[in-house]
């Protein structure tokens, strides 16, 4: 009896909450309608030259005559007066106002939705509030259940600026989207158009809960792309008609208003004044440009807001009036920089019909700074000669510290044109470690003894490409003997070097086949040691103590493909992995490098262990010459102490808790590279303080005279022994788990503090 009364009370309380929610929704809708009607009354007062009361009567009379609501008629009035993208997206016609035909069905509702969404977005205090307003007023009525407003960075990165319909936990996972990660929003940002997505791929916010369709549209303001609006439906998307696409783009542009937050006009004017002052400090011609819009709000040209003394252009005019030849590539580059904020630099940009120039274009607030440096014929010939000879020149001012590089220097170093030049004294930071001694002697001769010098070395670039360079440098002195500058040049001699290497290898193969085979094995061993040195690795962070051991095979011809990895990801989770590529030699070692680095890169996407192994399986099949391998992939969350893990044909990890050691369950997962449609299961383990987790490869336990189960039982027995430290435990395992196959061995110990 008591239980029935309690259920009745809960039902009544739920009904009351639902009624109050409905009443609140009606109050908000009525307030939005009133705001729209008041705006229309103001327009009628201005157009009809009547009193506010007469305007209200006129609106009520017209609504009664046409059989439409006052809100719908008010939307018509505003659209006729505004002539903006929202009016174009609504396509409501003008029935009842000027004798026009009745608009098609559904257009009046769209007009009211868009205008009330505009009013709510403009009244929002931030992007988060604007997202809620757009969802409630414009999108819920057409079936959408969630929106995300992304702020765009110049490098195609995204920041979640506002959201509605998603949980706070889900939003926290997608707060930042790094460059290179493909999502629906980044696809729209790259392709610069509205996209309709009918599947869950690529991944995005809420992809597990909302598996229906999505639409992504650019949020633009005055020609600038400020972000992306992403709209989610629980089922399929609405029909992608031109009218629906215009409505979605109009909503995206509303969100751009809150993304922009330009502040008062005085602040924008002060920013342009600062940019003009910066242009005046430059010796090269510099222009401060602002967009010039056509009646439809599109960029038609750029107006010269300010020109420095070196420019033969007057302020106030249009760019194409001063440089008609800029209507091609140059104007397109300026528009792109203004839209995206991505800087642009060219060493050879056509500027007039008869000349080219070095051009730099950057965006600062709402303005664009265009700086050019004209080329003369001799300079152009020298530049071509340097490019063909792969020669880069530099000069360092010893008094001011200023460094000047030509364009070829940035290319040699693998740096973007707007990067900071590398000082000569820091050259040692960018060379191969085997060449550090030679480079050190070169720097001592130039910088300390102040004499000309030259040397050859291997340059390690940020993109991973190694180049063989030769550098020549000399000091420059003033008449009084003071050092004033360092001048020099780099030349890329990689083709000559690799030609010599190829000839030497050919001679060695013809004359010393056996020695070449031994050198091949040593190369594999060096590669393996370079990736996983046999020294004791250790990492203490995020409440974990991680130690690793790697024991290479004693025979060079048995060099295998075992690997381990322990790295902190951008999400602050920790990637733990071990693996073993089938086979021995260079193929196994290089395959190990491919899979280990691929897994580390894929883990930065934030995917789970099972998904990571499914992707790594595709790498093994298609990108690594169809190799096979076993692997364990684990992701540890320091905040919750939860380990998620998956296996690909590998032996399961061991958990040491208290005085007992147990193997983790054998979750399903085939070898990497064995099947194209491999499916991997994911395990979950809640770790506790003082737990120890062991991950290892089969080289630790394999024996020819015992089966695998016997070897695993022996491993459990040794692992369960008492040990003073984690390092002692790992050393004890390497000593007493007496395998006899002379295979490589990787071992990771993870202790929870």
N, C-alpha and C positions, 0 to 999 in steps of 0.2 A: 504493500500500500504506500509506504514511504517512498519507495523507488519510483512508483508511478507519478506521485505528486511532484517529485524532484524533476522528472523528465518533462512534465507539463510546464513547470516553472521555467526551465531552460528554453523550451520551445517558445513560450511567451516572450522571454527576454530577447531571443533571437529575432522574433517578429518585430519587436519594438526597435531593435537596432537597425533592422532592414528598413522599417518605415522612416526612421529618422534620417537614414542615409538617402532614401529617395526624396524626402522633403528638402534636405540640404542640396541635392542635385538640382531640384526644381528651383530653389532660391537662387543658386548660382546661374542657372540658365536664364531665369527671369532678369537677373541683374545684367547679364551679358546682352540680352535682348533690349533692355532699357538703354544701355550705353549705345547700342547701334541705332536705336530709334532717336535718341537725343542728337546723335551725330547727323542723322538724316534731317531732323527738324532744323538744325543749324544751317544745313545746305539750302533748304527750302526758304528760310528767312533771307538768305543772301541772294538767291536766284529770283524769288518772287517779290522781294522787297516788302515783306509782310511782317506782322508781329508774331512772336513765338506761339501764342494761342491759336492764331489763324493757321500757322504751319502745322500745328498738331491736328486741328480740325481737317485740314486738307489731306493729311496723311491717313487719318481715320476714314474719311469719306472715300478716298481712292481704294483703300483696303477693302471696304465693304462692297464697293462697286465691282471690283475684280475678283472677289471671293478669295483673297489671299490674306495671310497674316500681316500685321504691321511690320514685323521683323523682316519678312521676305521683301515687302515693298521698300523698307528702309535700306536693305542691302542693294536693291536696284538703284535707288537714289545715289548712294555712296559710290557704286561702281560707275554710274554715268558721270559723276563729278570727278572721280579720281583718275580714271583711265590709266591704271597701273597694272602690274602683273597679276594681282589678285582679281581685278575686274576681267582681265583676259582669260584667266583660268576659270572663272565662274560661268561666263557665256550666258548670262541670264536674260538678255534682251532688255526691253523697256516697256513691257505691257502695262497699260494703265497710265503711263506718263505722257507719251507722245503718240499714242495710237498704234504702237508697234504690235507685232503678232505675239501671241502667247508663247512663252519660252518652252522648250522641250521639257519633258517630265524629269524631275530630279535636279534640274539646274538651279531652281530657287533654293532648295535645301542646301546645295553646295555653296551658294553665295552666302547664306546665313552662317554656315559652318566656318567658311574662310574668314569672313569679317569678324565674327566673334572670336575666332582664334587669334586674329590680328590684334584685337583689343586686349585679350588676355595676355598675349606674349609681350606687347608693349608695356603692360602694367606689371610684368614679372620683375622681381628684384635681381634675379640671376638666371643663368642658363638652366639650372635644375628646375626652378619654378616655371620657366618657359616650356620645358619639356613636358611637365605635368599639364600645363594649360593647353598645349597643342594636342596632347593625347585625349584629354577629357572633352574639349570643345569640338575638335575637328575629326579625330580618328576613331574614337570609340563608336560613333554612329555608323561608320562604314566597316566595322568588324575588326579593326586593328586592336591589339591588346598591349603593345609595348613599343616604346621608341627609345632611341639612343642618339644623342647629339655629340659628335666627335669634333674636336678642335684639331686642325691639320698643322703639322710642322713643315718646314721647307724641305726636309729630307724624307717626305712621305710617311713620317711617323704620325701616330694619332694619340690624342689624349681624350679620355671620356669626360666631357665637360658637363653633361647632364643626361639624365635617364628617367624613365617612368615605365612601370610595369615589370621591372626586374628587381630581384632582391638585392639588398645592400651587399650581401656576401658575393653574389655573382658580379655585381658592379666592381667590387674590389679586385676581383681576379682579372678584370679587363681594364683597369685604370690606365695602363699604358700599353700601346701596341708599337713595337719597335719597327724600324725600317726593314723591309724585306719580307715581313710576315704577310702572307696574302690573306685578306679578309674581304667580305663584301664591300666594306667602306673603303679600304685601300684600293680595290679594283676600280671603284667609281672615281677615286682621287687620281689614279694614274690615267684612266681612259677619258676623264673629263666629261662624263655623261651619266644620265640616270640609268641604273641597271635594275632589272627584275630577276630575282633569284628564286628558283622553284625547288631547290634541294638544300640540304644542310651543309654542303661543301661550297666554298671553303668555310672553316669554323668561324664563329663570331660569338658575341655575348648572348648568353641564354640558349645556346645551341642544343642543350639537352632537354630543356623544358619546352621550347618553342620550335617545333620541327616543321612548321609550315613555310609559307612563302615570305620573302622579304623584298623590300624596295630600298635602294640607296640613291640619294640625290645630293648634288653639290649645294652647299650653303654659301651663296655669293653675295657680295655687297660692293657695288661700284666697280665691277670687273675683277675684284679680288676674291679668290677662293679661300674662305675662312675655315671651312670644315665640311662635314658630311652629316646628313640626317638619315638615320636607318629606321625603318618602320617594319614591324613584325605582325604577321597574321597567324593565328593558331592553325588555320587550314591553308588553302591556296590563296595566292594574291588575287585581287580584283583584276578584271580584264584590263590589260595595258593599253587603253585607248589614249589618243592624244590629249583629250580633255582631262582624264585622270592624271596623266603625267604632268600636265601644266599645273594642276591643283597641288600635287606633291612638291613640285619645284617651287611653287609659291610659298608653301609651308616651310620648305628648307630655307628660303630667303628670309622668312620671318625669324627663324632661329639664328640666322647670321647677324641680325640686329643685336641680339644679346651677346653673341660671341665677340662682336667687335668692341663694344663698350668704349667708344672713342673719347669719352669725357667731354668737357665743355669745349666750344670752338676756340677759346683762347689757348687751351693746351695744344690743340692741333696746330694752331698758328705758331706757337712757340717752337714746336718740333720742326716745322718747316724753316723757321728762322735759324735754328741751330744747324740744320742741314745746309742752309745757304752760307752760314759762317764757315762751315767745314769746307765747302766748295771754294771759298775765297782763299783758303790757305794753300791750295794746290797750284803748282806751276803749270800743269797740263790743263787744257780746256775742260771745263766741268759744267754740267747743266743739272739743275734740279727740276724734275718734271712731275706734273700732276695730271691725272687722267682727264680727258675732254670727252664728255658723253654726248651721244646723239639723243634725239627726243624719246627714243625707246629705252634709254638708260644703258645702252651698250657703248663700249669704248670705240670712238671713231679716230682719235688721235691723242697726243699728249701735249699739254700746254707747258711752255717754258716759264716756270715760276721764278727762276733765278738763273743768271749766267755769270760766271766769274770773269775777271778781266782778260783772261787768255782766250775767251770764246768770242768769236765774231758773230754772235747771235744776240738779238735783243730780247729782253724778258717780256713776257706777255703774249708773244706770238706762238703759233703752233709749230711743232717739230717738223711736220712734213712741208710746211712753208719754207723753213730754213734748209732742210735736207730732203728734197723730193725723192732721192734715191733710197732713203731709209724706209720707204713704203714696203720693201720686201722683207728680207731676213732680219734686219735691225729692229724694225717695229715689232715684229713677231717675238723677238727675244725680250724686248722691253715689256710687252704685254705679259709674257710668261713670268718674268721676274716679279712684276706687279701683282699678278694673280697668285703665285705660289710662295714668294719670298725667297726662292732659291737663287743664290747669286750666279752671275754668268760672267765669264771672262774669255776673250778671244784675242789671239795674237795677230790675227789677219782677217779683220772684218771689213767688207766693202762698205765705205762710208759715203763716197760720192761716185759719180760715173767713171772717174779717172784715178781714184786713189783708195787705198785701204788704210786701216789704222788699228792699233791695239786698243781694245775697248773693254771697260769694266762697268758692269751694271749691278747695282745693289738696291734693295728696298729698305727704306727707313720710315716706319710708320705708314702714312698715306702717300709719301713721296718716293720718287725714284731718282737715284744719283747716277748720272751717266758721265763717265770720264773717258777721254780718248787721248791717245798719243799717236801722232802721225808718223808714218814711215817714209824715209827718203829712199832713193834708189839704192844707195850704197848699203844702208842698213838692211834693206830687204835682201840684197845679194848675200850679205854676211849671214843673215838669219838662215837662208836656204842652205848655205854651205855648212853651217853648224848642224842643221837638221840632218843633212845627208851624211855628214861625218859623225853623227851622234856625239857632238861636242857641246858641252854646256859651260858657260862662263860665269864667274862670280867675282864680286868685289866686296870687301868688308872694310868699313871705315873704323880705324882703330881709335878715333877720338870720340865718335858719337855712338858706335856700336851698330850702326845701320848696315844691313846686308842687302845687296842687290844681286838677284839671280835673273838670268834670261829664261825664256820659256822652256828651252831644252833641259835646263837643270831640273825643273819640276817633273818633267817626263822621265829623266834618268832615275830620280829618287822615287818615282811612283806616287807623287803627291799631287793633290788638286792645285790649280793655279792660284787659289786664294790661301794656301797653307803658309805657315811661317817658315822661312828658310832656315836650314840647319847650319849653325856656325861651324867653321872649320875645326875649332877646338873640341867640338862634340862629335867629330867624325867617328871616333872609336866606338860610340854607342850604336852605330849602324853597320858595322862590318862583321864579317864572320869571325868567330872567336879564334880560329887558327891564324888569322891575319892581323890580330891585335898588336903583336910585337912589331911587325913591319910598319904598321900605321903609326904606332907610338914613336918609333925612331924618326919617321917622316915629320910628325908634329913637333918633336923636340928640335929638329933641325930648323924648321920654319919659324916656330913661335919662340923658342928659347935662344937658339944661336942666331936666328934671323938671317938665314941663308936660303937661297932657292933650293928646292928639293922636289923629288918625284917618287912615286911608288905605285905598285899595282895591288889591288885587293878585291875581295868579293863583297859587294854591297847587298845587305839583307833589307828588302823593301817591305813596307806595310802590307802589300798584297801577297806576300809570300814568294815572290819571284826574286831569285838571286841573280845579280848581274856582275860580270867581271869588268871592273873599271880601272883606268889609270888616271891619277891626279897629279897635276903640276901646279906648284904655287910659289910665289915670290913675295917678299916684303917690299913696301914702297916707303922711302924715307923723304922727309922734308930737307931743305938745304942745311938746317941746323942739326941734322942727324936724328931727329925724332921720327919714330915709326908713325906713319899716317894711314897706311892701308895695307891690306893683303889682297893680291890679285891672283887669279889662277883659272884653271879649266879642268873639267873632267871629260874623259872620252870613254865611251862604251866599247870595250874590246872583246865583248862576249863572242861574236861570230868567229874572230880569229882564234880565240881560246878553244871554242868547241870544235873548230876544224882541226886544231892540233890534237885535241883529245881524241877525236874520231880516228885520225891517222894513227895515233899511238895504239889505240885499242885494236885497230885492224892489224897492225904489225904483231901485237901480242897474240891475237887469235890465230894468226897464221903460224907463228913460231912456238907458242907456249900454250897449247890447249889445256894441259893439266894445270898450269899455273893460273890460267884464266878462271878455271873452275874453282880453285882455292880462293882466288880474289873475290869471286862471286859470293862464296860463303862468308868471307870476312865482311863484305859489303852488307850482306843481310844481317850479320851479327852487329855491325856498327849501327845500322839503321834501327835494329831492335834496342840496342843500348841507348841510342839517342832519344828514342821515344820513352823507354822504360829503363832507366839506369838501375843496375842491381844494388845501388846503395839503399839505405833505409830511408824510405819516405815517411813523413809524419805531417799531420794537420790537426790543429786544435782550434775549433771554432764552433759556434752555435750549440754549445753544450755537448759536443762530441769530441772524442779523441780517436783519430783515424791513423793507423799505421799500415804500411804496405811492405811486402817482401816480394822480390822477384829473383828467382834462381834460374839462370840460363842453362841450356844444355851444355855439357862439357865438350861435346864434339861439335866442331863448326858445321859439319854437314847435316847436323840434326837441328839447326836453328829453326824454331817453330814460329807460330803465329799467336802465342798467348799475349793477352793484354789485360791491364787493369786501369781504372780511372776513378778518381774521386775529386769532384769539382763543385764549387758553389755556383748555382745558376742565378740569372737575374731575378727570378722569383724568390730567392733566398732559400729555396729547397736545395738539397744536396744530392747530386747524381752519384750513385755507386754502381760500378759495373766491372765485370770480368768477362773474358771471352777467350775462345780458342779456335783459330782458323785451321781447317784441315790441311795437312801436308807440312812440308819443311822447305827451307830455302828462301830465296828472294821473293818468290810468289806469295808464300805464306806471310813473310814479314811485311811486304807491301800491302797485302790484303788486310793484315791487322791494322796498318796505319789508316787505310781507307775506312774500315768499319768503325774504329775507335773515334776518329775525327768526325765521321758522319753522325755517330750517335751523340757526340758532344754538341754538334751544331743543331741537330734535330731537337735535343732536349731544351734548347732555348725557346722553342715555340710554346712551352707550357703543357704539351700533351702528356698523357699518362704512360706508364711503362708498357702496357700492352700495345697501345697505338705506336709507340716508338719502335718496338720490335717489329711490328707489321711493316713500318716504313723501312727499317733496316733490312728486312727480308727482301724488299724490292731493290735496295741498293746492292745486296749480295747477288741478286739474279741479273740485274741489268747494267749496273755501273761498275762492277768489280769482276768481270770475266767469269760469271757463274760459279763463284766459290761457294763452299759450304762452311758453316761455323756454328759453334755453340756459344751461348751468352746468357748472362744474368743482368737484368736492368732493374735498378731500384731507385726510388725517389723518396728521400726522407724529409719530412716537414718538421723543422725544429720547434715550431709553435705548438704542435699537437703531439709530437713524438710518434707519429704514425709513419710506417714504412709501407709504401706500395711497391710491389715487385712483380716481375714476370720473368719467365725462363724460355729459352729456345734450345731445347735438347740438352741443357746443362744440368750438372748435379746441383741439388737444392742447397741453399745456405744452411748454416748451423747456428742455432740460438743457444747461448749459454746463460742460464738464469739460475742464480744460486749455485748449487753444486751439481746441477744436472744439465746435460747437453742433449738437444733434440734437433732433428732435421725438420725444416719447414715443409709443409705439404707439397706434393709434386703437382703443381698447377700445370695444365696442359699447354704445350707449346712445342712445335716441331723445329728441326734444325733450320737455321738461316740459309736461304738459298735453295732449299729442297723443293718447296711447293710455291707456286705463284699465288695461290689463294689461302695461304696459311693463316690460321686463327690462333691468337694467343690469349690465354686467360690471365687475370690479374689477381694476385694475392694481396692481403692487407694484414699488417701486423702492428699491434700497439706495443711499443717498446716501453720499458720502465727503467728507472734509475738503476745503475750498476749492471744492466744487461750488456752482453757482448755478442756481436754478430760476426760470423766468419764466412767470407766468400772466397772460393778457391777454384783452381783448374785441376783437371784430372792428373796432371803430372805430379801432384802432391801424394797421390795414393796408389797409382797404377803399379801392379806387380804381375809378372808372367806366371807365377806359381799359385796365385789365389784369384778367386772371382771378385767382382766389384763389390758385392755386398759385404764380403769379409773385410775388404779394405776400408769401406765406409764405417763399419763397426769399430775397427781399429782406430780410425780417425776420431770417432766420438769418444773413445776411451782416453786418448791422449789429450784431446781438447778439454775434457772435463777435469783434468788435474788442476790443482791449485797453482796459481802463478802470481808473483808479486806485482808485475806490471803487464800491460798489454804487449809491449815489446818482448818481454820474456816469454809470454805465451806463444807469440808467433815464432820466435827462435826455437822454442821447444818443439813446435809442430814440424818445422823444417828438419830438425835433427832426428826425431823419433818416428815420423811417418815415413818408413824406409821403402820408398818406391824404388824399382830397379829398371825402369825403362829409359833413364837418362833423357827424359822429356823436359821441356820448359815448365816452370811452376810459377803461378801468380797466387798471391795470398793477401787478402785485405781483412784487417781486424777493426771493428767499429765498437767503441765502448761508450755507453751512455752515462754521462756524469750527473 
